[in-house]
C-alpha cells in the first residue's frame, strides 16, 4: 500500500493531462502552505506569501521541462532556493517555508503527487502544533541597543542596572558611531518577571546621558 505513494503518475514523457493534474495539485498545495504560514507567523509580507503559494508550481514546471532528470532537478531546486535568499535576507521560518515549497514542487515534478500531498499535510500540521506549544519560547528575552559616550567604560557601565532588572545579560557586539565619538552596545537580556520596562529604560537613560536606547523583541530576523 505504501509503495504506491512513491509511484510516479507520469509515464513516457510529458502528457498534457498529467501536467494539468500536477499543476492543479501544486496550486492547491501552495495555497494551503501559504495559509498555514500566515496562521502560524505574526509578521509576514504579502509578496512573500504570494511567492510561497506560486513557488511549488514553478518548480514543478521547471522539473517537467527537463523530463524529470534527477541531477538537473536538484540543481534547479537549489537555484530556486538561492534566488530568494541572495536577494532578500530572511529568517529561519522563511527558509523552512521556501524549502518546503521547493520540495513539494520537486516531488510534483517527478510525478509523486500523493507523496507531495502527504508532505504538505504533515508539515502543515507540524507547523500548527509547534506554533501552539511553548517549545523554545523565551517571552522575556529582549534585544537591547544602547549608545554611550566614549569616555564611559562599557564593560561594567550597566552592571548594577542589569542586576536589578534582568536574569541574564550578554554583550554581543560593540561598534563605534558618530565618527568614533560614541559606542553602540548590543545586548541580549532576559528580563525578570513583572519588572517595569519604563523604569528599566529610565535608569539606562540616566547612565548613558539620555542618548539613544532601543529595546526590542528578541527574534531571529537577523539570522541571515
Secondary structure, DSSP 8 states (H G I E B T S, - for coil): -GGGGGS-S--SS--HHHHHHHHHHHHHHHHHHHHHHHHH-SS--HHHHHHHHHHHHHHHHHHHHTTT-HHHHHHHHHHHHHHHHHHS---HHHHHHHHHHHHHHHHHHTT-HHHHHHHHHHHHHHHHHHHHS-TT--TTEEEEEEEEETTS-TTTTTHHHHHHHEEEEEEEEEEEETTTTEEEEEEEEEE-TT--HHHHHHHHHHHHTS--EEEEE--STT--
